[in-house]
Amino acid sequence: MSDTGRDVRVTHHEPAAARLGDEMFVFAPVSGRKGTDDCGLFALDGDGDREWSHPVAPEDCAIHAVADPVVGDLDGDGTLEVFVATTERRVTGFDARTGDAEFSYELSSYGYSGPLLTDFVGGGEREVVVVDARGEVSVVHANGTAAWTRQLDAYTWGQPSVADFDADGDRELVVGVAGGGELNLFEQDGSTVWHRANLTETSITWMTTANVDDDPAREIVVATRGGSVVAVDGRTGRAEWTREFEALAAVRAVGDGDDDGTLEVYATAADGVLRNLDAESGETEWTTTLTTADVQMMPPPVLGDVDGDGDRELVATTNDGMVKVVSPSDGQVVATYSRDVVVYTHPRLADTDGDGAAEIYVMYADGRVVALSAT
């Protein structure tokens, strides 16, 4: 357990984790009260001790101070960087080992989702793709200059994604915004492939993607504040199926967790129930109640091999502080950890010690990261 605890329980962004040579690093985004020095990005070693930190100034400290960090090699020099958007209204890239700033780009608002590091515009070099909370989309070269920007003029909370959604051989960028359940698909040059307003009645808050059916287009699965889960065809932008659950639905993991040859979407909602949905039809395969407490929300689960047996498990956090390892085949809970502190986000899975099993890194709302082993 890290020593980054705070007396205000507002931190709600996931940590990142990576292995740097023979060392493991965890990057914790910590929020706090305005006017304090609580906020910052903290780099932790394998024992949870601080290696370096990037503090956010007291005037910028807030509950959204540091968004989801992402680790990657943007400039291709063989060393990893960690990128994060903050309430300083910029996205910054730091040398993952030393914390030296190597990249900076100014945003129109604070960051919320994690940036993407990918060769999106073509040419063989990676760009930083970032969407800030007010809906400004920026594709930025490694030298800090913008390839293009678009302003959607709406709050944006769901994680954007890059893939060949319309099966035309080129990759696109999908961005979902809060107002009116709006989805946008952009070409590499920033032109619009399609735009769907009022796809759902309430704000899109979570988003994931996968090719879930027999056609070559990739689907976009969104979850909304009102409780809808909707699968959208990436070529047309039309809804393929819709399910309605309790308020504050959430999705992230899509995969064939039960090895039956078909993909599943794993969704939660504010009723504390985890649902396994057939990804092609949206039909329910099984449900599991993760908590019966009167929770404020429920993060979505993630999928990965956490016990080293070669099969993937679901790992779910509950808003009332529990971490549960769940069998994807039938929903059985096989392991549980608990703290009396709320959790607002899903865990991060990464095999940082090289033993073949992913460790579970959980960001609690008090700013502490807890590292767990499922074995």
C-alpha positions in Angstrom: 0.0 0.0 0.0 1.4 3.4 -1.0 2.0 6.3 1.4 0.1 8.8 -0.8 -3.0 8.9 1.5 -5.1 12.1 1.8 -7.7 13.2 4.2 -10.1 14.0 1.4 -11.6 11.0 -0.5 -11.9 12.3 -4.0 -9.3 10.6 -6.2 -11.1 8.8 -9.0 -8.6 8.1 -11.8 -6.9 4.8 -12.5 -3.1 4.3 -11.9 -0.7 3.1 -14.6 2.0 0.4 -14.1 5.0 -0.6 -16.1 8.2 -2.6 -15.9 11.3 -0.5 -16.6 14.2 -2.8 -17.0 14.3 -4.9 -13.8 12.2 -2.5 -11.8 8.5 -2.0 -11.5 6.9 1.4 -11.5 3.3 2.5 -10.6 2.1 6.0 -11.5 -0.6 7.3 -9.1 -2.8 10.3 -10.0 -3.7 11.9 -6.7 -6.3 14.6 -6.2 -7.2 16.9 -3.3 -8.8 20.1 -2.0 -8.3 23.4 -3.9 -5.6 25.5 -2.3 -3.6 22.6 -0.9 -0.5 20.8 -2.1 -2.2 17.4 -2.0 -2.4 17.0 -5.8 0.1 15.5 -8.1 1.4 12.5 -10.2 3.4 10.1 -8.0 5.8 7.5 -9.4 6.1 4.6 -7.0 8.5 1.7 -6.9 7.7 -2.0 -6.4 7.3 -1.4 -2.6 5.0 1.6 -3.0 7.7 4.1 -2.1 8.0 7.4 -4.0 10.6 7.6 -6.8 9.6 11.0 -8.0 6.5 13.2 -8.2 5.0 16.0 -10.3 3.1 18.3 -7.9 0.1 20.3 -9.2 0.2 23.8 -7.8 -2.3 24.6 -5.0 -4.3 27.0 -7.2 -4.9 24.1 -9.6 -5.4 21.4 -7.0 -8.9 20.0 -7.4 -10.8 16.7 -7.6 -9.9 16.4 -11.3 -6.3 17.5 -10.7 -4.6 14.5 -12.5 -6.3 12.4 -15.1 -5.5 8.8 -16.2 -1.8 8.4 -16.8 -0.5 6.4 -19.8 2.9 4.8 -20.3 4.6 4.5 -23.8 7.5 5.4 -26.0 6.3 8.4 -28.0 9.6 9.5 -29.6 10.9 6.0 -30.3 14.2 6.5 -28.3 13.7 3.2 -26.5 12.8 4.8 -23.1 9.3 4.9 -21.7 7.5 8.1 -20.8 4.4 8.6 -18.8 1.8 11.1 -20.1 -1.0 12.7 -18.2 -3.4 15.6 -18.5 -4.0 17.8 -15.5 -5.9 20.9 -14.3 -2.9 22.9 -15.3 -4.6 22.7 -18.7 -1.9 20.8 -20.4 -0.8 17.2 -21.2 2.7 16.5 -20.1 5.1 13.6 -20.9 7.7 12.7 -18.2 10.6 10.4 -18.4 9.1 7.4 -16.6 12.2 6.6 -14.6 13.4 10.2 -13.7 10.3 12.4 -13.9 12.0 14.9 -16.2 9.5 16.6 -18.4 10.0 15.8 -22.1 6.7 16.8 -23.7 4.1 19.5 -23.1 1.0 20.7 -24.9 -1.5 23.3 -23.7 -5.2 22.3 -23.5 -8.3 24.4 -23.5 -9.5 22.8 -20.2 -8.5 20.3 -17.6 -7.9 16.7 -18.8 -10.1 13.8 -17.8 -9.5 10.7 -20.0 -6.1 9.2 -20.7 -4.2 10.3 -23.8 -3.5 7.9 -26.6 0.0 7.3 -28.0 -0.2 6.1 -31.6 0.7 6.7 -35.2 -2.7 8.0 -36.1 -2.1 10.6 -38.9 0.4 8.3 -40.8 4.0 8.7 -41.5 5.5 6.2 -39.1 5.8 8.5 -36.0 3.5 8.4 -33.0 1.3 11.3 -31.9 -0.4 12.2 -28.7 -4.2 12.1 -29.1 -5.9 13.9 -26.2 -9.5 15.0 -25.5 -10.0 17.5 -22.6 -13.0 17.7 -20.4 -14.7 20.5 -22.6 -14.4 18.4 -25.7 -11.4 19.8 -27.5 -9.8 17.0 -29.6 -6.1 17.4 -30.3 -3.7 15.3 -32.3 -0.2 16.4 -31.4 3.2 15.5 -32.9 6.1 14.4 -30.7 7.6 17.9 -31.0 4.5 19.5 -29.3 2.9 21.0 -32.4 -0.7 20.1 -33.3 -1.5 18.1 -36.4 -5.1 19.2 -36.0 -7.7 20.1 -33.4 -11.5 20.0 -33.2 -13.8 21.6 -30.7 -16.9 19.6 -29.7 -18.1 22.1 -27.1 -19.4 19.5 -24.7 -18.1 17.7 -21.6 -16.3 14.6 -22.5 -15.6 11.8 -20.0 -15.5 8.5 -21.9 -12.1 7.2 -23.0 -11.5 7.9 -26.8 -10.2 5.1 -29.0 -8.3 4.7 -32.3 -9.0 1.7 -34.6 -10.3 0.9 -38.1 -13.9 1.2 -37.1 -15.5 1.4 -40.6 -13.3 -1.4 -42.1 -12.0 0.8 -44.9 -8.3 0.0 -44.2 -7.5 3.2 -42.4 -7.8 4.0 -38.7 -10.3 6.5 -37.2 -10.7 8.2 -33.8 -14.0 7.8 -31.9 -15.0 10.4 -29.3 -18.2 10.3 -27.2 -19.4 13.4 -25.4 -21.7 13.9 -22.5 -24.4 16.1 -23.9 -27.2 14.2 -25.6 -25.3 10.9 -26.0 -23.2 12.1 -28.9 -20.6 10.0 -30.8 -18.1 11.4 -33.4 -15.9 9.4 -35.7 -12.9 11.3 -37.2 -10.6 10.5 -40.1 -6.8 10.8 -39.8 -6.9 14.3 -41.2 -9.6 15.4 -38.7 -12.5 15.3 -41.1 -15.7 13.8 -39.9 -16.7 10.2 -41.0 -20.0 10.4 -39.1 -21.6 12.2 -36.3 -24.5 10.8 -34.2 -26.4 13.2 -31.9 -28.9 11.9 -29.4 -27.7 8.4 -29.6 -28.8 8.0 -26.0 -31.0 10.1 -23.8 -28.3 10.8 -21.2 -24.6 11.5 -21.1 -22.0 8.9 -22.3 -19.7 8.3 -19.4 -17.9 5.0 -20.3 -16.9 3.6 -23.7 -15.0 0.6 -25.0 -14.6 -1.0 -28.5 -14.3 -4.4 -30.1 -15.4 -6.3 -33.3 -18.3 -8.2 -31.7 -20.1 -9.7 -34.8 -19.5 -11.2 -38.2 -19.1 -8.0 -40.2 -15.7 -6.4 -40.5 -16.6 -3.1 -38.8 -15.6 -2.6 -35.2 -18.3 -1.8 -32.7 -18.3 0.9 -30.1 -20.0 0.0 -26.8 -21.1 3.0 -24.6 -22.6 3.2 -21.2 -24.5 6.2 -19.9 -25.4 8.1 -16.8 -29.1 7.0 -17.2 -28.2 3.3 -17.3 -28.1 2.5 -21.0 -25.6 0.2 -22.6 -25.5 0.5 -26.4 -23.5 -1.3 -29.1 -22.9 1.0 -32.1 -21.8 -0.1 -35.6 -18.5 1.5 -36.4 -19.2 1.9 -40.1 -22.7 3.5 -39.9 -22.9 4.9 -36.3 -26.2 3.1 -35.9 -27.2 1.3 -32.7 -27.1 -2.5 -33.0 -28.6 -3.2 -29.6 -29.5 -1.4 -26.4 -30.0 -2.6 -22.8 -31.4 -0.5 -20.0 -30.2 -1.1 -16.4 -30.0 0.9 -13.2 -28.5 4.4 -13.4 -24.8 5.0 -14.0 -24.0 2.0 -16.2 -20.3 1.3 -16.8 -18.4 -0.8 -19.4 -14.7 -1.4 -20.1 -13.9 -5.1 -20.6 -14.9 -7.0 -23.7 -13.6 -10.4 -24.4 -14.3 -14.2 -24.6 -13.8 -14.7 -21.0 -15.6 -18.1 -20.8 -13.9 -19.5 -24.0 -17.2 -20.2 -25.7 -16.1 -18.7 -29.0 -18.1 -15.5 -28.6 -17.3 -12.2 -27.1 -19.0 -10.8 -24.0 -19.4 -7.3 -22.6 -19.1 -7.0 -18.8 -21.3 -4.2 -17.5 -22.1 -2.8 -14.1 -24.6 -0.2 -12.8 -25.5 1.6 -9.5 -27.4 -1.4 -8.3 -24.2 -3.2 -7.6 -24.8 -6.0 -10.1 -22.2 -7.2 -12.6 -23.7 -8.5 -15.9 -22.2 -10.7 -18.6 -23.8 -9.7 -21.9 -23.5 -11.5 -25.2 -21.6 -8.9 -27.2 -23.4 -9.5 -30.5 -27.0 -9.6 -29.2 -26.8 -7.8 -25.8 -28.6 -10.8 -24.1 -27.7 -11.5 -20.5 -25.6 -14.7 -19.9 -25.2 -14.4 -16.2 -25.4 -11.8 -13.4 -23.5 -11.5 -10.1 -24.3 -9.1 -7.2 -21.0 -7.6 -6.2 -22.4 -5.4 -3.3 -25.7 -4.9 -1.7 -24.6 -1.5 -0.2 -26.4 1.7 -1.2 -23.4 2.8 -3.4 -23.0 6.1 -5.3 -21.8 4.3 -8.5 -20.0 1.2 -9.7 -16.8 1.1 -11.7 -16.6 -1.5 -14.6 -14.5 -4.6 -14.3 -11.4 -5.4 -16.2 -10.2 -8.7 -17.7 -6.8 -10.3 -17.4 -4.8 -13.4 -16.2 -4.2 -12.6 -12.5 -3.3 -16.1 -11.3 -0.9 -17.2 -14.0 -2.9 -20.2 -15.2 -3.2 -18.9 -18.8 -6.9 -18.0 -18.5 -8.3 -14.6 -17.9 -10.3 -13.6 -14.9 -12.6 -10.6 -14.2 -11.4 -8.1 -11.6 -14.1 -5.8 -10.2 -13.9 -3.0 -7.7 -17.0 -1.8 -5.8 -17.7 1.7 -4.8 -17.8 0.6 -1.1 -14.2 -0.5 -1.2 -14.0 -4.1 -2.3 -11.9 -5.8 -4.9 -13.2 -9.1 -6.3 -11.8 -11.7 -8.6 -14.7 -13.2 -10.6 -14.8 -16.2 -12.8 -15.9 -15.1 -16.3 -17.6 -18.4 -17.0 -20.3 -18.3 -14.3 -19.8 -15.1 -12.3 -18.5 -16.9 -9.2 -16.5 -14.7 -6.8 -13.2 -16.5 -6.1 -11.3 -13.9 -4.1 -12.0 -10.7 -2.2 -10.1 -7.8 -0.7 -11.6 -4.9 1.2 -10.8 -1.5 2.7 -13.2 0.9 4.4 -12.5 3.5 1.7 -14.6 4.1 -1.4 -13.3 3.3 -4.9 -14.4 5.3 -8.0 -12.5 3.7 -10.8 -11.6 0.3 -12.2 -8.3 -1.4 -11.3 -5.2 -1.6 -13.5 -3.7 -5.0 -14.3 -0.1 -5.4 -15.2 2.6 -8.1 -14.8 5.2 -5.8 -13.3 7.2 -8.5 -11.6 7.5 -10.8 -14.6 6.0 -13.9 -12.9 3.4 -14.5 -15.6 0.5 -13.3 -13.5 -0.8 -9.7 -13.6 -0.7 -7.7 -10.4 -3.9 -5.8 -9.4 -3.4 -2.1 -8.8 -6.3 -0.3 -7.1 -6.6 3.4 -6.7 -8.7 4.2 -3.6 -10.4 7.6 -3.2 -8.0 8.5 -0.3 -5.2 8.7 -2.8 -3.6 5.3 -1.8 -2.7 2.7 -4.4 -3.0 -0.9 -3.1 -1.0 -3.6 -5.0 -2.7 -7.0 -4.8 -1.7 -10.5 -5.9 -4.5 -12.9 -6.8 -2.4 -16.0 -6.0 
